[in-house]
Amino acid sequence: MSELVATKVIAAIAKAKKIAPETITLDSKFEELNIDSLDGLNLFFELEEQFDLSIPDERVRTMRTIGQVVEEIDRLLAERGAQGYEPQVEI
């Protein structure tokens, strides 16, 4: 699992929910962080923009933890990399 991706995902959640990033772990569940469906929608839009990718809706519906989000973004970035595209991911 990419540390860079995890850091960016956690930072996006912390900013959106106005909580300290240190309180968010990969095992944190959306419910524990008070992320409702509208928050989740906005969060996924932001992450798609940050990473320049599209997360399939059917995958989004199955995610329950921050770690699952990071794993999916890692997977999508790896797929894109295998196709010869170098992602420009910055913090």
C-alpha positions, 0 to 999 in steps of 0.5 A: 500500500502506497504511503503517499496515497494513504497520506493524501487520502487521510489529508483529504478526509481530515480537511473535509471533516475538519479533524486532525489527520492523526485521528484517522487510520487505515482501519477507520470506518466511514461511520466512525468518522461521521462520513455520510453519503453526501460527504462520501460523494464529495470525498470521492469526487475530490480524490478522483480529481487529485489522482486524475482517475475514475473510481467505479461506482460499484467499487465505491459502494463496497468500501467501508474503511479508509484502507479500502479506499487507499487500496483501490486508488493504488490498484487504479494507479498501478493499472494506469502505470501498466498502460504506460501512464506516469501519474503525477501525484504530489502532496 
